[in-house]
Amino acid sequence: MTFRKYLVLAGITVFSTLGDSLLARGMKELGGVSLHDFSGLLFAILNPWVSVGIVLLLAFFASYMSALSWADLTYVLPATSLSYVLVAVVARIRFHEQISPTRWLGIALIAAGVGFVAVGPAVSSVPHNLEHPLNDYPEALSPEAKP
Amino acid sequence: MNDLYAWAAIALITFAATTGDVLLAYSMKRVGDVGEIWKTNGLFAVVSRILTTPTFFLGVLAMAVAFYSLLFGLSWGNLSLVVPASASLTFVANAIAARIFLHERVGRRRWMAALLVATGVALMAV
Protein backbone atom coordinates (compact mmCIF):
# COMPACT_ATOMS: atom_id res chain seq x y z
CA MET A 1 0.00 0.00 0.00
CA THR A 2 1.47 3.29 -1.14
CA PHE A 3 0.47 6.80 -0.09
CA ARG A 4 -1.26 7.24 -3.48
CA LYS A 5 -3.41 4.15 -2.82
CA TYR A 6 -4.49 5.50 0.57
CA LEU A 7 -5.41 8.73 -1.26
CA VAL A 8 -7.66 6.73 -3.64
CA LEU A 9 -9.40 5.09 -0.64
CA ALA A 10 -9.87 8.53 0.95
CA GLY A 11 -11.21 9.76 -2.41
CA ILE A 12 -13.88 7.02 -2.45
CA THR A 13 -15.01 8.08 1.03
CA VAL A 14 -15.04 11.83 0.40
CA PHE A 15 -16.49 11.78 -3.14
CA SER A 16 -19.37 9.45 -2.19
CA THR A 17 -20.23 11.48 0.91
CA LEU A 18 -20.09 14.88 -0.84
CA GLY A 19 -21.81 13.55 -3.97
CA ASP A 20 -24.70 12.05 -1.99
CA SER A 21 -25.21 15.16 0.15
CA LEU A 22 -25.15 17.52 -2.88
CA LEU A 23 -27.65 15.27 -4.71
CA ALA A 24 -29.89 15.18 -1.63
CA ARG A 25 -29.72 18.96 -1.31
CA GLY A 26 -30.54 19.50 -4.99
CA MET A 27 -33.41 17.01 -4.99
CA LYS A 28 -34.92 18.66 -1.89
CA GLU A 29 -34.78 22.02 -3.68
CA LEU A 30 -36.67 20.50 -6.63
CA GLY A 31 -39.33 18.93 -4.44
CA GLY A 32 -40.66 15.38 -4.82
CA VAL A 33 -40.24 13.69 -8.19
CA SER A 34 -43.17 11.40 -8.99
CA LEU A 35 -42.27 7.78 -9.68
CA HIS A 36 -44.82 7.85 -12.50
CA ASP A 37 -43.24 10.82 -14.23
CA PHE A 38 -39.57 10.19 -14.91
CA SER A 39 -39.26 13.31 -17.12
CA GLY A 40 -38.83 15.28 -13.87
CA LEU A 41 -35.56 13.39 -13.34
CA LEU A 42 -34.20 14.63 -16.70
CA PHE A 43 -34.68 18.27 -15.71
CA ALA A 44 -33.12 17.58 -12.30
CA ILE A 45 -29.71 17.53 -14.02
CA LEU A 46 -30.12 21.27 -14.73
CA ASN A 47 -30.02 22.00 -11.01
CA PRO A 48 -26.41 23.02 -10.15
CA TRP A 49 -26.36 21.00 -6.87
CA VAL A 50 -27.51 17.90 -8.75
CA SER A 51 -25.01 18.31 -11.61
CA VAL A 52 -22.03 18.86 -9.28
CA GLY A 53 -23.28 15.90 -7.20
CA ILE A 54 -23.30 13.70 -10.31
CA VAL A 55 -19.73 14.78 -11.24
CA LEU A 56 -18.58 13.87 -7.70
CA LEU A 57 -20.33 10.49 -7.90
CA LEU A 58 -18.55 9.83 -11.21
CA ALA A 59 -15.26 10.63 -9.45
CA PHE A 60 -16.34 8.20 -6.71
CA PHE A 61 -16.99 5.47 -9.30
CA ALA A 62 -13.59 6.04 -10.96
CA SER A 63 -11.71 5.81 -7.66
CA TYR A 64 -13.78 2.77 -6.58
CA MET A 65 -12.90 0.96 -9.84
CA SER A 66 -9.24 1.92 -9.40
CA ALA A 67 -9.18 0.54 -5.84
CA LEU A 68 -10.83 -2.73 -6.92
CA SER A 69 -8.09 -3.18 -9.53
CA TRP A 70 -5.42 -3.54 -6.82
CA ALA A 71 -7.26 -4.44 -3.62
CA ASP A 72 -9.76 -7.08 -2.45
CA LEU A 73 -13.47 -6.29 -2.33
CA THR A 74 -13.48 -7.36 1.34
CA TYR A 75 -10.73 -4.77 1.94
CA VAL A 76 -12.16 -1.84 -0.05
CA LEU A 77 -15.71 -2.01 1.32
CA PRO A 78 -14.92 -1.82 5.06
CA ALA A 79 -12.02 0.59 4.45
CA THR A 80 -14.33 3.07 2.73
CA SER A 81 -17.27 2.65 5.11
CA LEU A 82 -15.89 5.67 7.00
CA SER A 83 -18.22 7.66 4.71
CA TYR A 84 -21.07 6.76 7.10
CA VAL A 85 -19.06 8.35 9.90
CA LEU A 86 -18.23 11.34 7.70
CA VAL A 87 -21.95 11.93 6.98
CA ALA A 88 -22.66 12.03 10.74
CA VAL A 89 -19.75 14.40 11.36
CA VAL A 90 -20.86 16.72 8.55
CA ALA A 91 -24.43 16.65 9.91
CA ARG A 92 -23.12 17.48 13.40
CA ILE A 93 -20.85 20.36 12.33
CA ARG A 94 -22.69 21.82 9.36
CA PHE A 95 -26.32 21.27 10.40
CA HIS A 96 -25.83 21.08 14.20
CA GLU A 97 -27.74 17.80 14.36
CA GLN A 98 -27.63 15.97 17.68
CA ILE A 99 -25.97 12.55 17.54
CA SER A 100 -27.65 10.00 19.82
CA PRO A 101 -25.58 7.58 21.96
CA THR A 102 -26.68 4.69 19.70
CA ARG A 103 -25.30 6.50 16.66
CA TRP A 104 -22.03 7.17 18.51
CA LEU A 105 -21.87 3.42 19.20
CA GLY A 106 -22.49 2.77 15.48
CA ILE A 107 -19.68 5.19 14.59
CA ALA A 108 -17.35 3.43 17.05
CA LEU A 109 -18.17 -0.03 15.59
CA ILE A 110 -17.58 1.17 12.00
CA ALA A 111 -14.27 2.77 13.01
CA ALA A 112 -13.25 -0.48 14.76
CA GLY A 113 -14.16 -2.47 11.63
CA VAL A 114 -12.06 -0.14 9.48
CA GLY A 115 -9.17 -0.57 11.91
CA PHE A 116 -9.45 -4.37 11.62
CA VAL A 117 -8.92 -4.41 7.83
CA ALA A 118 -6.57 -1.42 7.67
CA VAL A 119 -3.80 -3.26 9.55
CA GLY A 120 -4.14 -6.37 7.35
CA PRO A 121 -3.04 -6.90 3.75
CA ALA A 122 -4.96 -5.15 0.95
CA VAL A 123 -5.00 -8.07 -1.47
CA SER A 124 -5.20 -11.82 -0.91
CA SER A 125 -6.85 -13.18 -4.04
CA VAL A 126 -4.87 -14.54 -6.94
CA PRO A 127 -5.46 -12.15 -9.87
CA HIS A 128 -7.29 -13.82 -12.72
CA ASN A 129 -4.93 -12.83 -15.52
CA LEU A 130 -1.48 -14.30 -15.69
CA GLU A 131 0.13 -11.00 -16.69
CA HIS A 132 -0.11 -9.99 -13.04
CA PRO A 133 1.18 -12.96 -11.05
CA LEU A 134 0.99 -13.07 -7.27
CA ASN A 135 4.63 -11.94 -7.16
CA ASP A 136 3.40 -8.43 -7.95
CA TYR A 137 1.57 -8.43 -4.62
CA PRO A 138 4.15 -9.21 -1.92
CA GLU A 139 1.60 -8.37 0.79
CA ALA A 140 -0.49 -11.33 -0.36
CA LEU A 141 2.32 -13.72 0.50
CA SER A 142 2.67 -12.48 4.08
CA PRO A 143 1.39 -14.75 6.87
CA GLU A 144 -1.34 -12.15 7.58
CA ALA A 145 -3.06 -13.19 4.35
CA LYS A 146 -3.62 -16.74 5.52
CA PRO A 147 -7.13 -17.36 6.86
CA MET B 1 -48.25 -5.95 3.73
CA ASN B 2 -46.07 -2.93 3.05
CA ASP B 3 -43.51 -4.42 5.43
CA LEU B 4 -43.36 -7.56 3.30
CA TYR B 5 -42.80 -5.46 0.16
CA ALA B 6 -40.12 -3.43 1.94
CA TRP B 7 -38.23 -6.60 2.97
CA ALA B 8 -38.63 -8.04 -0.53
CA ALA B 9 -37.08 -4.82 -1.86
CA ILE B 10 -34.28 -5.07 0.74
CA ALA B 11 -33.55 -8.65 -0.38
CA LEU B 12 -33.52 -7.57 -4.03
CA ILE B 13 -31.26 -4.56 -3.35
CA THR B 14 -28.83 -6.73 -1.34
CA PHE B 15 -28.74 -9.41 -4.06
CA ALA B 16 -28.28 -6.94 -6.94
CA ALA B 17 -25.70 -4.80 -5.09
CA THR B 18 -23.65 -7.86 -4.10
CA THR B 19 -23.80 -9.25 -7.66
CA GLY B 20 -22.71 -5.84 -8.98
CA ASP B 21 -19.82 -5.46 -6.50
CA VAL B 22 -18.53 -8.97 -7.19
CA LEU B 23 -18.75 -8.54 -10.98
CA LEU B 24 -17.01 -5.14 -10.84
CA ALA B 25 -14.28 -6.45 -8.53
CA TYR B 26 -13.79 -9.47 -10.83
CA SER B 27 -13.61 -7.21 -13.92
CA MET B 28 -11.09 -4.82 -12.36
CA LYS B 29 -8.87 -7.73 -11.23
CA ARG B 30 -8.90 -8.92 -14.86
CA VAL B 31 -8.03 -5.43 -16.10
CA GLY B 32 -5.10 -5.27 -13.66
CA ASP B 33 -3.61 -2.49 -11.55
CA VAL B 34 -5.08 0.65 -13.12
CA GLY B 35 -2.30 2.89 -11.74
CA GLU B 36 0.41 0.71 -13.31
CA ILE B 37 -1.35 0.55 -16.70
CA TRP B 38 -1.85 4.33 -16.67
CA LYS B 39 1.83 4.88 -15.91
CA THR B 40 3.12 2.57 -18.66
CA ASN B 41 0.44 2.74 -21.37
CA GLY B 42 -1.54 5.93 -20.65
CA LEU B 43 -5.13 6.70 -19.68
CA PHE B 44 -6.52 5.58 -23.04
CA ALA B 45 -5.20 2.05 -22.44
CA VAL B 46 -6.93 1.99 -19.03
CA VAL B 47 -10.28 3.07 -20.48
CA SER B 48 -10.12 0.69 -23.45
CA ARG B 49 -9.14 -2.27 -21.25
CA ILE B 50 -12.10 -1.59 -18.95
CA LEU B 51 -14.51 -1.10 -21.87
CA THR B 52 -13.43 -4.39 -23.49
CA THR B 53 -14.22 -6.34 -20.31
CA PRO B 54 -17.80 -7.66 -20.78
CA THR B 55 -18.35 -8.47 -17.07
CA PHE B 56 -17.83 -4.76 -16.31
CA PHE B 57 -21.09 -3.91 -18.08
CA LEU B 58 -22.91 -6.76 -16.31
CA GLY B 59 -21.67 -5.26 -13.03
CA VAL B 60 -22.91 -1.79 -13.97
CA LEU B 61 -26.25 -3.32 -15.00
CA ALA B 62 -26.56 -5.09 -11.62
CA MET B 63 -25.74 -1.79 -9.86
CA ALA B 64 -28.50 -0.07 -11.88
CA VAL B 65 -30.96 -2.81 -10.83
CA ALA B 66 -29.90 -2.25 -7.19
CA PHE B 67 -30.43 1.51 -7.56
CA TYR B 68 -33.93 1.15 -9.06
CA SER B 69 -34.91 -1.46 -6.44
CA LEU B 70 -33.82 1.08 -3.85
CA LEU B 71 -36.10 3.71 -5.41
CA PHE B 72 -39.04 1.27 -5.37
CA GLY B 73 -38.16 0.04 -1.88
CA LEU B 74 -38.24 3.63 -0.67
CA SER B 75 -41.75 4.06 -2.07
CA TRP B 76 -42.97 1.12 0.07
CA GLY B 77 -40.88 1.25 3.19
CA ASN B 78 -39.26 3.78 5.48
CA LEU B 79 -36.00 5.41 4.51
CA SER B 80 -34.72 4.52 7.99
CA LEU B 81 -35.42 0.81 7.42
CA VAL B 82 -34.60 0.21 3.74
CA VAL B 83 -31.27 2.07 3.45
CA PRO B 84 -29.46 0.76 6.57
CA ALA B 85 -30.92 -2.77 6.33
CA SER B 86 -29.81 -3.22 2.72
CA ALA B 87 -26.43 -1.51 3.27
CA SER B 88 -25.67 -3.61 6.31
CA LEU B 89 -26.79 -6.92 4.71
CA THR B 90 -24.72 -6.07 1.61
CA PHE B 91 -21.52 -5.94 3.72
CA VAL B 92 -22.11 -9.47 5.03
CA ALA B 93 -23.30 -10.86 1.66
CA ASN B 94 -20.22 -9.36 -0.02
CA ALA B 95 -17.88 -11.07 2.43
CA ILE B 96 -19.50 -14.45 1.66
CA ALA B 97 -19.65 -13.84 -2.12
CA ALA B 98 -16.05 -12.55 -2.30
CA ARG B 99 -14.86 -15.73 -0.59
CA ILE B 100 -16.83 -18.04 -2.90
CA PHE B 101 -16.57 -16.27 -6.27
CA LEU B 102 -13.43 -14.12 -6.01
CA HIS B 103 -11.44 -16.61 -3.89
CA GLU B 104 -10.46 -13.84 -1.49
CA ARG B 105 -9.04 -15.09 1.78
CA VAL B 106 -11.66 -13.85 4.20
CA GLY B 107 -9.89 -14.54 7.47
CA ARG B 108 -11.04 -13.79 11.02
CA ARG B 109 -9.89 -10.18 10.64
CA ARG B 110 -11.99 -9.54 7.52
CA TRP B 111 -15.05 -11.28 9.05
CA MET B 112 -14.80 -9.15 12.17
CA ALA B 113 -14.52 -6.03 10.00
CA ALA B 114 -17.58 -6.96 7.88
CA LEU B 115 -19.68 -7.78 10.96
CA LEU B 116 -18.57 -4.68 12.92
CA VAL B 117 -19.28 -2.37 9.98
CA ALA B 118 -22.63 -4.07 9.26
CA THR B 119 -23.71 -3.68 12.90
CA GLY B 120 -22.41 -0.11 13.01
CA VAL B 121 -24.31 0.85 9.84
CA ALA B 122 -27.50 -0.69 11.27
CA LEU B 123 -27.04 1.25 14.54
CA MET B 124 -26.49 4.55 12.71
CA ALA B 125 -30.15 4.43 11.65
CA VAL B 126 -31.59 3.92 15.14
Boltz contact constraints between the chains, C-beta under 6 A:
constraints:
  - contact:
      token1: [A, 35]
      token2: [B, 75]
      max_distance: 6.0
  - contact:
      token1: [A, 65]
      token2: [B, 28]
      max_distance: 6.0
  - contact:
      token1: [A, 66]
      token2: [B, 34]
      max_distance: 6.0
  - contact:
      token1: [A, 68]
      token2: [B, 25]
      max_distance: 6.0
  - contact:
      token1: [A, 68]
      token2: [B, 28]
      max_distance: 6.0
  - contact:
      token1: [A, 69]
      token2: [B, 28]
      max_distance: 6.0
  - contact:
      token1: [A, 69]
      token2: [B, 31]
      max_distance: 6.0
  - contact:
      token1: [A, 69]
      token2: [B, 33]
      max_distance: 6.0
  - contact:
      token1: [A, 69]
      token2: [B, 34]
      max_distance: 6.0
  - contact:
      token1: [A, 70]
      token2: [B, 33]
      max_distance: 6.0
  - contact:
      token1: [A, 72]
      token2: [B, 104]
      max_distance: 6.0
  - contact:
      token1: [A, 73]
      token2: [B, 21]
      max_distance: 6.0
  - contact:
      token1: [A, 73]
      token2: [B, 25]
      max_distance: 6.0
  - contact:
      token1: [A, 73]
      token2: [B, 98]
      max_distance: 6.0
  - contact:
      token1: [A, 74]
      token2: [B, 95]
      max_distance: 6.0
  - contact:
      token1: [A, 74]
      token2: [B, 98]
      max_distance: 6.0
  - contact:
      token1: [A, 74]
      token2: [B, 104]
      max_distance: 6.0
  - contact:
      token1: [A, 74]
      token2: [B, 106]
      max_distance: 6.0
  - contact:
      token1: [A, 74]
      token2: [B, 110]
      max_distance: 6.0
  - contact:
      token1: [A, 77]
      token2: [B, 94]
      max_distance: 6.0
  - contact:
      token1: [A, 78]
      token2: [B, 113]
      max_distance: 6.0
  - contact:
      token1: [A, 78]
      token2: [B, 117]
      max_distance: 6.0
  - contact:
      token1: [A, 81]
      token2: [B, 117]
      max_distance: 6.0
  - contact:
      token1: [A, 84]
      token2: [B, 121]
      max_distance: 6.0
  - contact:
      token1: [A, 84]
      token2: [B, 124]
      max_distance: 6.0
  - contact:
      token1: [A, 102]
      token2: [B, 123]
      max_distance: 6.0
  - contact:
      token1: [A, 102]
      token2: [B, 126]
      max_distance: 6.0
  - contact:
      token1: [A, 103]
      token2: [B, 124]
      max_distance: 6.0
  - contact:
      token1: [A, 105]
      token2: [B, 123]
      max_distance: 6.0
  - contact:
      token1: [A, 106]
      token2: [B, 120]
      max_distance: 6.0
  - contact:
      token1: [A, 106]
      token2: [B, 123]
      max_distance: 6.0
  - contact:
      token1: [A, 106]
      token2: [B, 124]
      max_distance: 6.0
  - contact:
      token1: [A, 109]
      token2: [B, 116]
      max_distance: 6.0
  - contact:
      token1: [A, 109]
      token2: [B, 119]
      max_distance: 6.0
  - contact:
      token1: [A, 109]
      token2: [B, 120]
      max_distance: 6.0
  - contact:
      token1: [A, 110]
      token2: [B, 117]
      max_distance: 6.0
  - contact:
      token1: [A, 110]
      token2: [B, 120]
      max_distance: 6.0
  - contact:
      token1: [A, 112]
      token2: [B, 116]
      max_distance: 6.0
  - contact:
      token1: [A, 113]
      token2: [B, 113]
      max_distance: 6.0
  - contact:
      token1: [A, 113]
      token2: [B, 116]
      max_distance: 6.0
  - contact:
      token1: [A, 113]
      token2: [B, 117]
      max_distance: 6.0
  - contact:
      token1: [A, 116]
      token2: [B, 109]
      max_distance: 6.0
  - contact:
      token1: [A, 116]
      token2: [B, 112]
      max_distance: 6.0
  - contact:
      token1: [A, 116]
      token2: [B, 113]
      max_distance: 6.0
  - contact:
      token1: [A, 117]
      token2: [B, 113]
      max_distance: 6.0
  - contact:
      token1: [A, 120]
      token2: [B, 109]
      max_distance: 6.0
  - contact:
      token1: [A, 124]
      token2: [B, 104]
      max_distance: 6.0
  - contact:
      token1: [A, 124]
      token2: [B, 105]
      max_distance: 6.0
  - contact:
      token1: [A, 125]
      token2: [B, 102]
      max_distance: 6.0
  - contact:
      token1: [A, 125]
      token2: [B, 103]
      max_distance: 6.0
  - contact:
      token1: [A, 125]
      token2: [B, 104]
      max_distance: 6.0
  - contact:
      token1: [A, 127]
      token2: [B, 29]
      max_distance: 6.0
  - contact:
      token1: [A, 128]
      token2: [B, 29]
      max_distance: 6.0
  - contact:
      token1: [A, 128]
      token2: [B, 30]
      max_distance: 6.0
  - contact:
      token1: [A, 129]
      token2: [B, 30]
      max_distance: 6.0
  - contact:
      token1: [A, 132]
      token2: [B, 32]
      max_distance: 6.0
  - contact:
      token1: [A, 145]
      token2: [B, 105]
      max_distance: 6.0
  - contact:
      token1: [A, 147]
      token2: [B, 105]
      max_distance: 6.0
  - contact:
      token1: [A, 147]
      token2: [B, 107]
      max_distance: 6.0
